[in-house]
Amino acid sequence: MDAHQASDPTTTTILMFPWLRYGHLSAYLELSKALSSRKNFLIYFCSTPVNLDSIKPKLIPSPSIQFVELHLPSSPEFPPHLHTTKALPLHLTPALHQAFAAAAPLFETILKTLSPHLLIYDCFQSWAPRLASSLNIPAINFNTSGASIISYAFHSIHRPGSKFPISDFVLHNHWNSKYNSTLREHAHCVKEAFFECLNTSRDVILTNSFKEVEGEYMDYISLLSKKKVIPVGPLVYEPNEKDEEDEDYSRIKNWLDKKEALSTVLASLGSESYASEEEKEEIVKGLVESGANFIWVERINQKGDEEQQIKRRELLEKGGERAMVVKGWAPQGKILKHGSIGGFVSHCGWNSVLESTVSGVPIIGVPLFGDQPFNAGVVEEAGIGVEAKRDHDGKIQRQEVAKLIKEVVVEKSREEIRMRVREMSEIVKRRGDEKIEELLTQISRLSNIS
């Protein structure tokens, strides 16, 4: 990190500081690219070395984006390669949060050394904007999730017991009980960490979304937070020429090229899957019974499930020529853009929702965790996809998964969904980099007063 490179008085320097989850890193990197493409912007991107190594392939080297390493406290039980949420054993999640917070003094040194015009920070480090404020550096929060979950959480805290005023969307009892118990158990943490991150944001809050889908939710956040909410999305990774040459994608493309247009489903449950073996089995059965061609992405990051994987492999073999299995990581964005893809069976992680929307592909949602049930509700509400509803006991139903795939992809009886998602895709493509214009105005204002 070299502060003198930003000595040109016409250069605006911004320090990006995402949480350590891949989806957060990816959104922050795309925002960094959008800003660095403008004249006289220098972006510092700060994370742990293991995370920076993971995103380097997604960036064409540029002097306008510089990586800054943040070294967390290490131990034999918590070595540097675990300083990320990816493949992190669940029992070490508290250790990761503690180590991240313990790195605050090192981050303060980074702030002093670089002295950026602006800090853009995530939702799990309320100490970061406080440090920036003590150094007279303005800081704004960029939240990588959808606006619906934030507005719902704000409502739960500020107006408990009252009806959510925006939508008739109601959580399934399975999710409702989980969400409310989590909120009760961790109310103090939620208020102190997440909401402090939003409340300390200087005048505005950024969200990786767009008004055509979540405008009302953004307005409600603005009302309760008394801050302007600026949508900067959808920010998704655009594959480059290197991806075309990737051996894994070439194999997938060759298989897809032999399929009819819009005849195939991509089924992927996220880079950090929270699906149980039972849930995966039901989804695979639904894929096989649907009659559609499909690509199943099998994550290999969990131990102790070899027997279940063998059983699932036997199920997948029943798909015959209709099925392709991709182990580990898959070039999701590239696959979604292929003309043979007619639907996306997704966990409804927000980045996946945005990628599917940008690609104009209908979503068949099977939410699993966290904000995903809210995202699935927004998808249905906006008419860009459908959700496979769980049974009374909160279990995924293969019949429901198969039925929706048949309707959207095989029988094409839900073409209004395809038309709507394509319409959204065209809207965001026409907008292009205009989505960050309002942010640029705020950056200019904050830089002048800092």
Sequence and secondary structure as in RCSB ss.txt:
>XXXX:A:sequence
MDAHQASDPTTTTILMFPWLRYGHLSAYLELSKALSSRKNFLIYFCSTPVNLDSIKPKLIPSPSIQFVELHLPSS
PEFPPHLHTTKALPLHLTPALHQAFAAAAPLFETILKTLSPHLLIYDCFQSWAPRLASSLNIPAINFNTSGASII
SYAFHSIHRPGSKFPISDFVLHNHWNSKYNSTLREHAHCVKEAFFECLNTSRDVILTNSFKEVEGEYMDYISLLS
KKKVIPVGPLVYEPNEKDEEDEDYSRIKNWLDKKEALSTVLASLGSESYASEEEKEEIVKGLVESGANFIWVERI
NQKGDEEQQIKRRELLEKGGERAMVVKGWAPQGKILKHGSIGGFVSHCGWNSVLESTVSGVPIIGVPLFGDQPFN
AGVVEEAGIGVEAKRDHDGKIQRQEVAKLIKEVVVEKSREEIRMRVREMSEIVKRRGDEKIEELLTQISRLSNIS
>XXXX:A:secstr
  GGGG  TT EEEEEE  SSHHHHHHHHHHHHHHHTSTTEEEEEEE HHHHHHHGGGS   TTEEEEE     B
TTB GGGSSSTT  GGGHHHHHHHHHHTHHHHHHHHHHH  SEEEE TT THHHHHHHHTT  EEEEE S HHHH
HHHHHHHHSTTS  SS      HHHHHHHHHHHHHTHHHIIIIIIHHHHTSSSEEEES  HHHHHHHHHHHHHHH
TSEEEE         HHHHH HHHHHHHHHHHTS TT EEEEE  TT    HHHHHHHHHHHHHH  EEEEEE  
  SS HHHHHHHHHHHHTTGGGEEEEES   HHHHHTSTTEEEEEE   HHHHHHHHHHT  EEE   STTHHHH
HHHHHHHTSEEE    TTS   HHHHHHHHIIIIIS   HHHHHHHHHHHHHHHHHGGGGGHHHHHHHHHHHHH 
